[in-house]
Amino acid sequence: MVINKEKREQILVQKNIKDEEERKKLLEGIRPIKLKKNIRNRQVAAQAADTTTSLNSLVRRMGDEVKLGEQSTMILSQTSGMLVDTQGHMGSIGMTIRASGKLLHKYGRREFTDKILLILALLLYFGVCIYILRKRVFRVFEWW
């Protein structure tokens, strides 16, 4: 029986060795799956980090665009105010030019009237001078 016992022990040892080998084979089959999962998780994490980075840069760019839009709006409001002021100044300048034109036109008419009156006054003066000369100096020649 001792032989049977030894055989049985050898069989059990052999069986344990086979079980251990099978267990190792099974566990080795699980490891690549876990490795693949870990690799996939790392890739997903890297993609998430890249996506987060690109979203952050997009948010920054959108903020910059909003600031540019605010600056453009402020500049437009300032220039529109300047245009309104300029329009008011141009209106007052236009009114001044119209008034000046009317005054110059009146002055031109007065100047023409003054010239006519001056010519008439000179004619009257020379007429009176000739009359006086005729009456006093040329009394000798009174035939007309």
C-alpha positions as CSV (number, residue, x, y, z in Angstrom):
1,M,0.0,0.0,0.0
2,V,2.8,2.2,0.4
3,I,3.4,1.9,-3.3
4,N,-0.2,2.9,-3.9
5,K,0.2,5.8,-1.6
6,E,3.3,6.9,-3.4
7,K,1.7,6.5,-6.8
8,R,-1.3,8.4,-5.6
9,E,0.9,11.2,-4.4
10,Q,2.8,11.3,-7.7
11,I,-0.5,11.4,-9.5
12,L,-1.7,14.2,-7.3
13,V,1.6,16.1,-7.8
14,Q,1.3,15.5,-11.6
15,K,-2.3,16.7,-11.5
16,N,-1.4,19.8,-9.5
17,I,1.4,20.6,-12.0
18,K,-1.1,20.2,-14.9
19,D,-3.7,22.3,-13.1
20,E,-1.1,25.0,-12.4
21,E,0.0,25.0,-16.1
22,E,-3.6,25.3,-17.2
23,R,-4.2,28.1,-14.7
24,K,-1.2,30.0,-16.0
25,K,-2.3,29.5,-19.6
26,L,-5.8,30.8,-18.6
27,L,-4.3,33.8,-16.7
28,E,-2.0,34.6,-19.6
29,G,-5.0,34.8,-21.9
30,I,-6.6,37.3,-19.5
31,R,-3.5,39.5,-19.3
32,P,-3.6,40.6,-23.0
33,I,-7.3,41.5,-22.6
34,K,-6.4,43.6,-19.5
35,L,-3.5,45.1,-21.4
36,K,-5.8,46.0,-24.3
37,K,-8.3,47.5,-21.9
38,N,-5.5,49.5,-20.3
39,I,-4.2,50.7,-23.7
40,R,-7.7,51.6,-24.8
41,N,-8.3,53.5,-21.5
42,R,-5.0,55.4,-22.0
43,Q,-6.0,56.2,-25.6
44,V,-9.4,57.4,-24.5
45,A,-7.8,59.5,-21.7
46,A,-5.3,61.0,-24.2
47,Q,-8.2,61.8,-26.6
48,A,-10.1,63.4,-23.8
49,A,-7.1,65.5,-22.8
50,D,-6.6,66.6,-26.5
51,T,-10.3,67.4,-26.8
52,T,-10.1,69.4,-23.6
53,T,-7.1,71.3,-24.8
54,S,-8.7,72.1,-28.2
55,L,-11.9,73.2,-26.4
56,N,-9.9,75.5,-24.1
57,S,-8.1,77.0,-27.1
58,L,-11.5,77.4,-28.9
59,V,-12.9,79.1,-25.8
60,R,-9.9,81.5,-25.7
61,R,-10.3,82.3,-29.4
62,M,-14.0,82.9,-28.9
63,G,-13.2,85.2,-26.0
64,D,-10.7,87.1,-28.2
65,E,-13.4,87.4,-30.9
66,V,-15.9,88.8,-28.4
67,K,-13.3,91.4,-27.2
68,L,-12.7,92.4,-30.8
69,G,-16.4,92.7,-31.4
70,E,-16.8,94.9,-28.3
71,Q,-13.9,97.1,-29.5
72,S,-15.4,97.4,-33.0
73,T,-18.8,98.3,-31.4
74,M,-17.2,100.9,-29.3
75,I,-15.2,102.4,-32.2
76,L,-18.4,102.4,-34.3
77,S,-20.4,104.2,-31.7
78,Q,-17.6,106.8,-31.3
79,T,-17.3,107.4,-35.0
80,S,-21.1,107.7,-35.4
81,G,-21.0,110.3,-32.7
82,M,-18.3,112.1,-34.5
83,L,-20.3,111.9,-37.7
84,V,-23.3,113.4,-36.0
85,D,-21.1,116.3,-34.7
86,T,-19.6,116.7,-38.1
87,Q,-23.0,116.8,-39.7
88,G,-24.1,119.6,-37.3
89,H,-20.9,121.5,-38.1
90,M,-21.4,121.1,-41.8
91,G,-25.0,122.4,-41.4
92,S,-23.9,125.5,-39.6
93,I,-21.1,126.1,-42.1
94,G,-23.7,125.7,-44.9
95,M,-26.0,128.2,-43.3
96,T,-23.0,130.6,-42.9
97,I,-22.1,130.2,-46.6
98,R,-25.7,130.8,-47.7
99,A,-25.9,133.9,-45.5
100,S,-22.5,135.1,-46.9
101,G,-23.7,134.5,-50.4
102,K,-26.9,136.6,-49.8
103,L,-24.8,139.4,-48.3
104,L,-22.4,139.3,-51.2
105,H,-25.2,139.4,-53.7
106,K,-26.8,142.4,-51.8
107,Y,-23.4,144.1,-51.7
108,G,-23.0,143.5,-55.5
109,R,-26.3,145.1,-56.1
110,R,-25.5,148.0,-53.9
111,E,-22.1,148.4,-55.5
112,F,-23.8,148.6,-58.9
113,T,-26.4,151.1,-57.6
114,D,-23.5,153.1,-56.1
115,K,-21.7,153.2,-59.4
116,I,-24.9,154.4,-61.2
117,L,-25.5,157.1,-58.6
118,L,-21.8,158.2,-58.7
119,I,-22.0,158.5,-62.5
120,L,-25.3,160.4,-62.2
121,A,-23.7,162.7,-59.6
122,L,-20.7,163.3,-61.8
123,L,-22.9,164.1,-64.7
124,L,-24.9,166.5,-62.6
125,Y,-21.7,168.1,-61.3
126,F,-20.2,168.5,-64.7
127,G,-23.5,169.8,-66.0
128,V,-23.7,172.4,-63.2
129,C,-20.0,173.3,-63.9
130,I,-20.7,173.7,-67.6
131,Y,-23.9,175.8,-66.8
132,I,-21.9,178.0,-64.4
133,L,-19.1,178.4,-66.9
134,R,-21.5,179.2,-69.7
135,K,-23.3,181.8,-67.6
136,R,-20.2,183.5,-66.2
137,V,-17.4,183.0,-68.5
138,F,-19.0,182.6,-71.9
139,R,-21.5,185.4,-71.5
140,V,-19.9,187.0,-74.3
141,F,-21.1,184.3,-76.7
142,E,-24.8,184.4,-75.9
143,W,-26.2,183.4,-79.1
144,W,-28.0,180.3,-77.8
